[in-house]
Amino acid sequence: MSNWTTESENQILQLAKAYDVTALAALYDRYEAKIYSYIYHRVGNQSVAQDLTSQVFLRVLESIQLERAWETSFSGWLYRIAHNLVIDYYRRRGRTTQVSLDDMSEIHSKTESPESAAERAMTGERLRTAINHLTEEQAQVVTLRFLEGLSIVEVADSMGKTEGAIKALQYRAVSSLRRIMEVHA
C-alpha cells in the first residue's frame, strides 16, 4: 500500500488495534525499512539492527495484546520503542560502535569504484563517530531529522518534546557536529 493517506492509515491502525493480521502486515511493510534504517544509523551493525528491528515489531504485538498500544502517533510510538531498544542495547554492551565486514561489503555497488566506496565508508564512519560524541538527545534528533528525514513535528512527537525544544536540540547538535568534524578533519 504505497499510496497511503491519513484516512487510510487511520483505518489500518484501527484494524491493527483489533489484531487484524492484514493490517499488521501492512504496517510492518510500511515502517520496517524506516525503523531498520534508524536503528542501523544508531548502532552501525547490520545484524544488531535486524535483531532490534524485529524486537520493535514484537513489542508492537505485545502492546496490542496487552491493550497498551499507541495513543496518538503510531510512527512516533514506533521510533520511541526503537530508541528505547537502542538505549538498552548500549547499556548492555557499552557505547562502542562496531561495523562488520558484511556491512562494509554493502557499501560497494556495481557502479561505484572501490576507492569511492572506501572514501564514502570512511566519511560515514567519521560522521557516526562524531554523532557518538553528541548527547543522546542530540544524536537522536540528528538521526531522525537528517538520516531518517522526519519532520520537526514527527521528531517532537517521537521524543515527547515540543517543536521548539527539537529546533534548539537540532541547532546545538549541528553546531557540535561541525566543531567535532573540524577538529577531526
Backbone as ProteinMPNN parsed JSONL, in Angstrom:
{"seq_chain_A": "MSNWTTESENQILQLAKAYDVTALAALYDRYEAKIYSYIYHRVGNQSVAQDLTSQVFLRVLESIQLERAWETSFSGWLYRIAHNLVIDYYRRRGRTTQVSLDDMSEIHSKTESPESAAERAMTGERLRTAINHLTEEQAQVVTLRFLEGLSIVEVADSMGKTEGAIKALQYRAVSSLRRIMEVHA", "coords_chain_A": {"N_chain_A": [[0.859, -1.178, 0.0], [1.372, 1.609, -1.168], [0.466, 4.16, -1.549], [-0.484, 5.751, 0.718], [-2.921, 7.435, 2.624], [-3.822, 9.802, 5.152], [-6.307, 9.123, 6.115], [-6.625, 6.438, 5.2], [-4.502, 5.268, 6.56], [-5.301, 5.665, 9.206], [-7.546, 3.987, 9.26], [-6.304, 1.513, 8.873], [-4.731, 1.45, 11.163], [-6.709, 1.284, 13.146], [-7.766, -1.239, 12.561], [-5.476, -2.729, 13.061], [-5.211, -2.4, 15.816], [-7.216, -4.056, 16.574], [-6.037, -6.415, 16.172], [-5.86, -7.337, 13.554], [-4.533, -9.308, 11.082], [-3.817, -8.7, 8.419], [-3.779, -5.901, 8.438], [-1.761, -5.463, 10.33], [0.384, -6.563, 8.928], [0.505, -4.774, 6.793], [1.27, -2.425, 8.12], [3.765, -3.232, 9.068], [5.084, -3.629, 6.617], [5.119, -0.997, 5.717], [6.638, 0.43, 7.648], [8.924, -1.022, 8.438], [11.45, -0.842, 7.015], [12.109, 1.819, 7.514], [12.363, 1.907, 10.308], [14.389, 0.027, 10.646], [16.475, 1.377, 9.31], [16.774, 3.658, 10.934], [17.614, 2.438, 13.345], [19.926, 1.124, 12.454], [21.564, 3.31, 11.775], [22.064, 4.2, 14.306], [23.376, 2.082, 15.651], [25.218, 0.96, 13.881], [25.643, -1.632, 12.913], [24.746, -4.322, 10.968], [23.512, -6.875, 11.616], [22.794, -6.539, 14.311], [21.064, -4.375, 14.045], [19.026, -5.586, 12.539], [18.103, -7.493, 14.401], [17.208, -5.809, 16.51], [15.242, -4.368, 15.155], [13.376, -6.368, 14.643], [12.643, -6.858, 17.283], [11.346, -4.459, 17.872], [8.937, -4.68, 16.419], [7.893, -6.952, 17.585], [7.403, -5.957, 20.124], [5.371, -4.185, 19.478], [3.293, -5.964, 18.825], [3.026, -7.268, 21.321], [2.231, -5.101, 22.902], [-0.222, -4.44, 21.756], [-1.663, -6.759, 22.356], [-1.717, -6.535, 25.129], [-3.271, -4.373, 25.359], [-2.062, -1.858, 25.394], [-1.422, -0.061, 23.416], [-0.393, 2.496, 21.044], [-1.193, 5.935, 21.644], [-1.425, 8.385, 20.279], [0.367, 9.281, 17.782], [1.303, 6.767, 15.616], [3.732, 6.316, 14.224], [5.525, 7.9, 15.687], [5.401, 6.57, 18.125], [6.471, 4.084, 17.384], [9.147, 4.83, 16.726], [9.944, 5.671, 19.229], [9.901, 3.268, 20.67], [11.92, 1.951, 19.228], [14.089, 3.641, 19.805], [14.3, 3.291, 22.589], [15.026, 0.583, 22.661], [17.521, 0.713, 21.426], [18.91, 2.218, 23.327], [18.812, 0.389, 25.459], [20.343, -1.649, 24.305], [22.904, -0.411, 24.137], [23.374, -0.014, 26.845], [23.647, -2.623, 27.744], [25.913, -3.476, 26.316], [27.84, -1.484, 26.331], [29.06, 1.663, 25.031], [30.155, 1.4, 22.242], [30.8, 1.651, 18.812], [30.497, -0.665, 16.268], [31.47, -1.821, 13.131], [30.7, -4.264, 10.909], [32.383, -6.578, 8.651], [30.598, -7.525, 6.78], [28.783, -5.425, 6.632], [30.421, -3.49, 5.501], [30.783, -4.556, 2.958], [28.334, -4.11, 1.817], [28.441, -1.495, 1.079], [29.841, -1.232, -1.283], [28.911, -0.825, -4.546], [27.866, -1.919, -7.826], [28.317, 0.101, -9.656], [30.051, 1.794, -8.473], [33.36, 2.724, -7.775], [35.933, 0.865, -6.027], [37.584, 2.608, -4.59], [36.005, 4.916, -4.294], [33.927, 3.822, -2.811], [35.284, 3.113, -0.471], [36.107, 5.641, 0.414], [33.633, 6.847, 0.885], [32.717, 5.169, 2.889], [34.562, 5.746, 4.907], [33.96, 8.442, 5.392], [31.329, 8.148, 6.271], [31.832, 6.66, 8.576], [33.313, 8.531, 10.047], [31.318, 10.427, 10.452], [29.479, 8.899, 11.944], [31.061, 8.417, 14.192], [31.376, 11.058, 15.07], [28.711, 11.679, 15.683], [28.386, 9.983, 17.822], [29.677, 11.413, 19.775], [27.925, 13.343, 20.523], [25.292, 14.487, 22.756], [22.882, 12.126, 24.004], [20.23, 12.866, 23.315], [20.702, 14.833, 21.341], [21.98, 13.255, 19.403], [19.889, 11.559, 18.733], [18.041, 13.368, 17.61], [19.501, 14.284, 15.349], [19.773, 11.88, 13.926], [17.055, 11.155, 13.446], [16.064, 13.451, 12.087], [17.89, 14.052, 9.916], [19.002, 11.681, 8.873], [16.876, 9.934, 8.752], [14.888, 11.556, 7.773], [12.625, 12.687, 9.006], [10.063, 15.036, 9.926], [10.135, 18.122, 11.857], [7.912, 18.129, 13.541], [7.249, 15.376, 13.626], [9.572, 14.354, 14.829], [9.463, 15.669, 17.283], [7.125, 14.541, 18.331], [7.895, 11.851, 18.452], [9.951, 11.96, 20.337], [8.711, 13.039, 22.492], [8.728, 15.78, 23.042], [8.557, 19.412, 22.734], [8.101, 21.263, 19.653], [9.751, 23.514, 19.569], [11.746, 22.795, 21.405], [12.924, 20.697, 20.019], [13.903, 22.046, 17.771], [15.842, 23.646, 19.012], [17.537, 21.659, 20.084], [18.355, 20.5, 17.681], [19.764, 22.633, 16.484], [21.88, 22.98, 18.329], [23.035, 20.447, 18.115], [23.87, 20.308, 15.414], [25.715, 22.401, 15.406], [27.588, 21.39, 17.24], [28.348, 19.043, 15.88], [29.592, 20.18, 13.648], [31.822, 21.424, 14.846], [33.113, 19.144, 15.937], [33.666, 17.649, 13.618], [35.397, 19.416, 12.322], [37.586, 19.458, 14.052], [38.459, 16.836, 13.855], [39.157, 16.621, 11.229]], "CA_chain_A": [[0.0, 0.0, 0.0], [2.359, 2.675, -1.259], [-0.182, 5.457, -1.656], [-1.227, 5.897, 1.961], [-3.434, 8.733, 3.04], [-4.046, 9.82, 6.602], [-7.546, 8.387, 6.366], [-6.403, 5.001, 5.049], [-3.628, 4.823, 7.65], [-6.126, 5.598, 10.422], [-8.354, 2.77, 9.167], [-5.401, 0.38, 9.083], [-4.347, 1.465, 12.575], [-7.836, 0.774, 13.931], [-7.797, -2.687, 12.346], [-4.305, -3.298, 13.741], [-5.52, -2.452, 17.253], [-8.088, -5.22, 16.745], [-5.156, -7.547, 15.874], [-6.093, -7.793, 12.19], [-3.236, -9.732, 10.548], [-3.538, -7.962, 7.185], [-3.423, -4.529, 8.825], [-0.438, -5.525, 10.964], [1.363, -6.787, 7.857], [0.629, -3.515, 6.04], [2.072, -1.51, 8.944], [5.134, -3.748, 9.04], [5.636, -3.316, 5.291], [5.327, 0.445, 5.595], [7.583, 1.018, 8.603], [10.08, -1.855, 8.774], [12.699, -0.294, 6.46], [12.4, 3.086, 8.196], [12.829, 1.594, 11.662], [15.707, -0.604, 10.477], [17.435, 2.426, 8.958], [17.011, 4.448, 12.149], [18.414, 1.648, 14.28], [21.249, 0.895, 11.86], [22.347, 4.542, 11.921], [22.432, 4.36, 15.718], [24.258, 1.019, 16.142], [26.28, 0.721, 12.912], [25.877, -3.053, 12.702], [23.585, -4.846, 10.261], [22.796, -7.947, 12.321], [22.189, -5.954, 15.514], [19.925, -3.569, 13.583], [17.95, -6.512, 12.178], [17.551, -8.05, 15.64], [16.462, -4.776, 17.234], [14.042, -4.058, 14.366], [12.417, -7.441, 14.945], [12.149, -6.634, 18.64], [10.387, -3.346, 17.835], [7.636, -5.149, 15.963], [7.388, -7.857, 18.624], [6.85, -5.097, 21.192], [4.095, -3.671, 18.977], [2.311, -7.034, 19.007], [2.806, -7.444, 22.76], [1.477, -3.946, 23.406], [-1.607, -4.563, 21.291], [-2.279, -7.826, 23.156], [-1.918, -6.037, 26.494], [-4.091, -3.166, 25.207], [-1.258, -0.681, 25.733], [-0.921, 0.424, 22.135], [-0.164, 3.925, 20.88], [-2.308, 6.836, 21.949], [-1.554, 9.419, 19.245], [1.078, 8.997, 16.537], [1.871, 5.426, 15.53], [5.151, 6.366, 13.839], [6.255, 8.415, 16.837], [5.446, 5.485, 19.1], [7.439, 3.105, 16.87], [10.505, 5.36, 16.891], [10.248, 5.681, 20.667], [10.252, 1.884, 21.007], [13.239, 1.705, 18.633], [15.076, 4.4, 20.581], [14.471, 2.625, 23.882], [15.777, -0.652, 22.443], [18.917, 1.103, 21.169], [19.459, 2.587, 24.639], [19.022, -0.868, 26.182], [21.472, -2.329, 23.657], [24.152, 0.224, 24.568], [23.56, -0.265, 28.28], [24.13, -3.997, 27.9], [27.189, -3.723, 25.662], [28.76, -0.346, 26.344], [28.777, 2.557, 23.905], [31.138, 1.347, 21.17], [30.216, 1.377, 17.511], [31.248, -1.65, 15.516], [30.997, -2.015, 11.77], [31.174, -5.574, 10.489], [32.832, -6.687, 7.267], [29.399, -7.663, 5.956], [28.252, -4.081, 6.425], [31.314, -2.793, 4.579], [30.576, -5.062, 1.604], [27.116, -3.489, 1.3], [28.754, -0.157, 0.593], [30.343, -1.302, -2.653], [27.904, -1.14, -5.554], [28.46, -2.265, -9.116], [28.68, 1.304, -10.409], [30.95, 2.608, -7.669], [34.711, 2.167, -7.694], [36.313, 0.516, -4.654], [38.131, 3.799, -3.931], [34.867, 5.761, -3.906], [33.213, 3.129, -1.74], [36.095, 3.226, 0.746], [36.047, 7.039, 0.86], [32.297, 7.069, 1.433], [32.661, 4.434, 4.155], [35.344, 6.493, 5.896], [33.179, 9.631, 5.732], [30.219, 7.664, 7.087], [32.363, 6.276, 9.889], [33.636, 9.787, 10.741], [30.051, 11.017, 10.883], [28.947, 8.06, 13.02], [31.895, 8.693, 15.366], [31.028, 12.404, 15.534], [27.382, 11.593, 16.296], [28.566, 9.324, 19.125], [30.175, 12.407, 20.729], [26.814, 14.215, 20.899], [24.453, 13.956, 23.829], [21.939, 11.129, 23.497], [19.104, 13.553, 22.671], [21.184, 15.452, 20.107], [22.21, 12.176, 18.437], [18.586, 11.084, 18.274], [17.479, 14.388, 16.718], [20.254, 14.247, 14.085], [19.419, 10.649, 13.22], [15.673, 11.216, 12.968], [15.859, 14.558, 11.144], [18.725, 14.088, 8.72], [19.224, 10.362, 8.3], [15.572, 9.327, 8.505], [14.059, 12.504, 7.04], [11.389, 13.04, 9.694], [9.827, 16.465, 10.122], [10.278, 18.598, 13.241], [6.717, 17.678, 14.265], [7.374, 13.937, 13.858], [10.647, 14.146, 15.805], [8.939, 16.122, 18.577], [6.182, 13.525, 18.782], [8.664, 10.649, 18.76], [10.776, 12.168, 21.529], [7.896, 13.564, 23.58], [9.184, 17.146, 23.323], [7.914, 20.433, 21.91], [8.811, 21.589, 18.414], [10.805, 24.464, 19.922], [12.843, 22.049, 22.036], [13.595, 19.938, 18.956], [14.679, 23.008, 16.976], [17.017, 24.025, 19.808], [18.424, 20.491, 20.102], [18.919, 20.362, 16.338], [20.751, 23.695, 16.299], [23.064, 22.652, 19.14], [23.643, 19.227, 17.573], [24.571, 20.64, 14.167], [26.885, 23.199, 15.798], [28.556, 20.466, 17.841], [28.872, 18.19, 14.808], [30.512, 20.987, 12.844], [33.071, 21.549, 15.626], [33.751, 17.825, 16.04], [34.187, 17.277, 12.293], [36.541, 20.288, 12.033], [38.709, 19.017, 14.887], [38.916, 15.525, 13.391], [39.301, 16.642, 9.763]], "C_chain_A": [[0.895, 1.228, 0.0], [1.736, 4.061, -1.259], [-1.077, 5.694, -0.444], [-1.704, 7.318, 2.132], [-3.623, 8.662, 4.553], [-5.275, 8.996, 6.95], [-7.325, 6.883, 6.26], [-5.49, 4.472, 6.15], [-4.419, 4.718, 8.949], [-6.998, 4.346, 10.431], [-7.5, 1.537, 9.449], [-4.985, 0.297, 10.549], [-5.47, 0.931, 13.463], [-7.952, -0.742, 13.784], [-6.638, -3.37, 13.071], [-4.553, -3.403, 15.241], [-6.439, -3.627, 17.577], [-7.352, -6.511, 16.377], [-5.445, -8.17, 14.51], [-4.741, -8.068, 11.53], [-2.865, -8.956, 9.286], [-3.114, -6.532, 7.493], [-2.045, -4.496, 9.473], [0.656, -5.724, 9.919], [1.578, -5.515, 7.044], [1.471, -2.503, 6.817], [3.536, -1.94, 8.967], [5.798, -3.383, 7.713], [5.95, -1.833, 5.151], [6.488, 0.947, 6.452], [8.861, 0.22, 8.843], [11.389, -1.252, 8.276], [13.093, 1.007, 7.16], [12.966, 2.833, 9.593], [14.208, 0.941, 11.596], [16.771, 0.458, 10.206], [17.782, 3.28, 10.175], [17.934, 3.693, 13.1], [19.822, 1.437, 13.734], [22.135, 2.137, 12.003], [22.783, 4.76, 13.364], [23.445, 3.316, 16.179], [25.381, 0.673, 15.175], [26.585, -0.737, 12.635], [24.604, -3.672, 12.135], [22.818, -5.894, 11.067], [22.137, -7.439, 13.605], [20.957, -5.143, 15.121], [18.748, -4.463, 13.199], [17.285, -7.089, 13.427], [16.693, -7.028, 16.38], [15.188, -4.386, 16.49], [12.968, -5.115, 14.617], [11.81, -7.246, 16.324], [11.138, -5.491, 18.702], [9.005, -3.876, 17.475], [7.052, -6.214, 16.896], [6.768, -7.061, 19.767], [5.507, -4.504, 20.767], [3.011, -4.72, 19.217], [1.992, -7.254, 20.485], [1.956, -6.313, 23.33], [0.02, -4.004, 22.986], [-2.329, -5.63, 22.117], [-2.596, -7.355, 24.57], [-2.77, -4.767, 26.528], [-3.368, -1.92, 25.7], [-0.654, -0.089, 24.461], [-0.813, 1.946, 22.147], [-1.418, 4.73, 21.168], [-2.514, 7.849, 20.827], [-0.874, 8.966, 17.959], [1.708, 7.606, 16.558], [3.355, 5.484, 15.199], [6.008, 6.902, 14.982], [6.435, 7.35, 17.908], [6.466, 4.426, 18.678], [8.877, 3.578, 17.079], [10.896, 5.42, 18.373], [10.629, 4.273, 21.133], [11.654, 1.576, 20.489], [14.33, 2.402, 19.437], [15.347, 3.711, 21.92], [15.258, 1.323, 23.744], [17.251, -0.366, 22.156], [19.598, 1.463, 22.484], [19.757, 1.322, 25.447], [20.22, -1.63, 25.624], [22.795, -1.738, 24.138], [24.405, 0.032, 26.062], [24.134, -1.659, 28.519], [25.558, -4.165, 27.385], [28.217, -2.611, 25.807], [28.575, 0.448, 25.062], [29.895, 2.535, 22.865], [30.421, 0.999, 19.881], [31.109, 0.399, 16.779], [30.623, -1.766, 14.143], [31.573, -3.332, 11.295], [31.634, -5.547, 9.043], [31.651, -6.851, 6.329], [28.797, -6.303, 5.645], [29.11, -3.313, 5.43], [31.083, -3.268, 3.149], [29.313, -4.491, 0.981], [27.399, -2.151, 0.639], [29.151, -0.18, -0.875], [29.216, -1.681, -3.604], [28.606, -1.401, -6.874], [28.924, -1.041, -9.889], [29.701, 2.16, -9.685], [32.317, 1.932, -7.596], [35.027, 1.806, -6.246], [36.867, 1.719, -3.886], [37.012, 4.708, -3.435], [34.097, 5.135, -2.747], [33.966, 3.257, -0.422], [36.038, 4.641, 1.306], [34.7, 7.341, 1.509], [32.153, 6.364, 2.78], [33.409, 5.181, 5.249], [34.6, 7.744, 6.337], [32.001, 9.239, 6.624], [30.669, 7.283, 8.482], [32.737, 7.512, 10.702], [32.367, 10.433, 11.278], [29.464, 10.224, 12.047], [29.733, 8.301, 14.314], [31.556, 10.061, 15.95], [29.671, 12.393, 16.237], [27.482, 10.941, 17.675], [29.1, 10.278, 20.187], [29.084, 13.392, 21.17], [26.12, 13.648, 22.13], [23.466, 12.977, 23.199], [20.777, 11.794, 22.754], [19.527, 14.204, 21.361], [21.396, 14.391, 19.031], [20.885, 11.661, 17.882], [17.956, 12.081, 17.303], [18.178, 14.348, 15.359], [19.853, 13.019, 13.273], [18.011, 10.725, 12.64], [15.477, 12.278, 11.894], [16.609, 14.353, 9.833], [18.967, 12.727, 8.091], [17.909, 9.676, 7.96], [14.594, 10.263, 7.795], [12.734, 12.855, 7.699], [11.283, 14.554, 9.847], [10.054, 16.82, 11.591], [9.114, 18.075, 14.088], [6.829, 16.19, 14.602], [8.453, 13.628, 14.9], [10.161, 14.54, 17.2], [7.997, 15.073, 19.162], [6.917, 12.266, 19.23], [9.422, 10.768, 20.073], [9.987, 12.713, 22.716], [8.308, 14.964, 24.004], [8.414, 18.127, 22.441], [8.737, 20.66, 20.647], [9.963, 22.55, 18.693], [12.009, 23.772, 20.543], [13.625, 21.261, 20.992], [14.438, 20.865, 18.096], [15.948, 23.42, 17.715], [18.023, 22.876, 19.861], [19.118, 20.318, 18.756], [20.01, 21.398, 16.11], [22.032, 23.373, 17.062], [23.787, 21.426, 18.587], [24.442, 19.522, 16.311], [25.818, 21.467, 14.47], [27.973, 22.304, 16.383], [29.171, 19.554, 16.793], [29.896, 18.931, 13.968], [31.862, 21.109, 13.56], [33.825, 20.224, 15.689], [34.39, 17.435, 14.713], [35.397, 18.136, 11.928], [37.774, 19.846, 12.809], [39.306, 17.721, 14.345], [39.113, 15.463, 11.884], [40.688, 16.265, 9.315]], "O_chain_A": [[1.147, 1.818, 1.05], [2.427, 5.043, -0.99], [-2.294, 5.823, -0.581], [-0.994, 8.276, 1.829], [-3.585, 7.584, 5.146], [-5.292, 8.266, 7.941], [-7.777, 6.128, 7.12], [-5.678, 3.352, 6.625], [-4.223, 3.773, 9.714], [-7.175, 3.715, 11.473], [-7.918, 0.632, 10.172], [-4.897, -0.793, 11.113], [-5.21, 0.207, 14.424], [-8.205, -1.448, 14.761], [-6.799, -4.456, 13.627], [-4.153, -4.383, 15.87], [-6.448, -4.132, 18.699], [-7.966, -7.574, 16.282], [-5.295, -9.378, 14.327], [-3.902, -7.173, 11.43], [-1.702, -8.593, 9.11], [-2.187, -6.011, 6.872], [-1.249, -3.6, 9.194], [1.727, -5.125, 10.013], [2.704, -5.21, 6.651], [2.295, -1.802, 6.23], [4.437, -1.105, 8.894], [6.927, -2.892, 7.686], [6.946, -1.463, 4.529], [7.246, 1.81, 6.01], [9.809, 0.762, 9.412], [12.348, -1.159, 9.042], [14.277, 1.265, 7.374], [13.934, 3.474, 10.004], [15.089, 1.261, 12.394], [17.844, 0.434, 10.808], [18.95, 3.587, 10.412], [18.914, 4.247, 13.599], [20.8, 1.557, 14.472], [23.32, 2.023, 12.315], [23.779, 5.44, 13.609], [24.295, 3.622, 17.015], [26.406, 0.141, 15.601], [27.678, -1.057, 12.168], [23.53, -3.57, 12.726], [21.596, -5.805, 11.186], [21.034, -7.869, 13.944], [19.925, -5.216, 15.789], [17.599, -4.136, 13.498], [16.059, -7.167, 13.506], [15.588, -7.34, 16.824], [14.166, -4.106, 17.116], [11.793, -4.788, 14.783], [10.61, -7.443, 16.517], [10.188, -5.539, 19.482], [8.02, -3.563, 18.143], [5.832, -6.354, 16.98], [5.733, -7.445, 20.311], [4.609, -4.338, 21.594], [1.943, -4.41, 19.745], [0.829, -7.407, 20.858], [1.065, -6.549, 24.147], [-0.872, -3.661, 23.762], [-3.471, -5.43, 22.53], [-3.62, -7.73, 25.141], [-2.966, -4.165, 27.583], [-3.961, -1.046, 26.332], [0.503, 0.331, 24.454], [-1.111, 2.593, 23.151], [-2.542, 4.27, 20.963], [-3.651, 8.143, 20.46], [-1.51, 8.32, 17.127], [2.542, 7.305, 17.411], [4.155, 4.782, 15.818], [7.108, 6.402, 15.215], [7.497, 7.245, 18.521], [7.231, 3.928, 19.504], [9.723, 2.819, 17.55], [12.064, 5.235, 18.714], [11.575, 4.108, 21.904], [12.479, 1.012, 21.209], [15.375, 1.813, 19.715], [16.5, 3.57, 22.327], [16.068, 0.994, 24.611], [18.127, -1.114, 22.591], [20.735, 1.06, 22.727], [20.825, 1.199, 26.047], [21.015, -2.19, 26.379], [23.707, -2.479, 24.506], [25.557, -0.074, 26.482], [24.992, -1.853, 29.38], [26.334, -4.925, 27.965], [29.373, -2.801, 25.429], [27.989, -0.055, 24.104], [30.525, 3.566, 22.63], [29.534, 0.145, 19.867], [32.319, 0.599, 16.677], [29.4, -1.805, 14.004], [32.791, -3.51, 11.275], [31.322, -4.619, 8.298], [31.691, -6.37, 5.197], [28.351, -6.057, 4.524], [28.584, -2.567, 4.605], [31.176, -2.47, 2.216], [29.217, -4.392, -0.242], [26.672, -1.73, -0.261], [28.834, 0.744, -1.624], [28.63, -2.756, -3.471], [29.799, -1.134, -7.018], [29.842, -1.143, -10.703], [30.17, 3.157, -10.234], [32.415, 0.724, -7.384], [34.445, 2.385, -5.328], [36.651, 1.841, -2.68], [37.054, 5.207, -2.311], [33.671, 5.828, -1.822], [33.358, 3.483, 0.625], [35.933, 4.831, 2.518], [34.631, 8.003, 2.544], [31.538, 6.899, 3.703], [32.946, 5.246, 6.388], [34.602, 8.08, 7.521], [31.71, 9.915, 7.611], [29.971, 7.551, 9.461], [32.509, 7.548, 11.911], [32.336, 10.925, 12.406], [29.004, 10.809, 13.027], [29.15, 8.381, 15.395], [31.457, 10.216, 17.167], [29.507, 13.033, 17.276], [26.746, 11.308, 18.591], [28.993, 9.991, 21.379], [29.298, 14.185, 22.087], [26.326, 12.492, 22.501], [23.246, 13.008, 21.989], [20.385, 11.335, 21.681], [18.796, 14.137, 20.373], [21.033, 14.601, 17.874], [20.78, 11.361, 16.693], [17.397, 11.679, 16.282], [17.512, 14.376, 14.324], [19.62, 13.115, 12.068], [17.8, 10.397, 11.472], [14.797, 12.034, 10.898], [16.022, 14.469, 8.757], [19.122, 12.638, 6.873], [17.833, 8.923, 6.989], [13.577, 9.808, 7.27], [11.804, 13.282, 7.013], [12.292, 15.258, 9.89], [10.152, 15.944, 12.451], [9.314, 17.632, 15.219], [6.54, 15.784, 15.728], [8.274, 12.752, 15.747], [10.415, 13.834, 18.176], [8.07, 14.758, 20.35], [6.594, 11.687, 20.268], [9.527, 9.803, 20.83], [10.523, 12.838, 23.817], [8.247, 15.301, 25.186], [7.709, 17.723, 21.517], [9.911, 20.298, 20.578], [11.038, 22.41, 18.11], [13.154, 24.116, 20.248], [14.85, 21.167, 21.07], [15.562, 20.521, 17.728], [17.013, 23.529, 17.106], [19.224, 23.094, 19.702], [20.312, 20.026, 18.694], [21.076, 21.065, 15.592], [23.131, 23.476, 16.518], [25.017, 21.377, 18.592], [25.564, 19.04, 16.156], [26.864, 21.256, 13.857], [29.149, 22.454, 16.051], [30.379, 19.314, 16.808], [30.94, 18.381, 13.617], [32.914, 20.92, 12.949], [35.043, 20.192, 15.512], [35.52, 16.947, 14.683], [36.329, 17.643, 11.292], [38.883, 19.859, 12.276], [40.522, 17.534, 14.376], [39.224, 14.376, 11.318], [40.963, 16.237, 8.115]]}, "name": "protein", "num_of_chains": 1, "seq": "MSNWTTESENQILQLAKAYDVTALAALYDRYEAKIYSYIYHRVGNQSVAQDLTSQVFLRVLESIQLERAWETSFSGWLYRIAHNLVIDYYRRRGRTTQVSLDDMSEIHSKTESPESAAERAMTGERLRTAINHLTEEQAQVVTLRFLEGLSIVEVADSMGKTEGAIKALQYRAVSSLRRIMEVHA"}
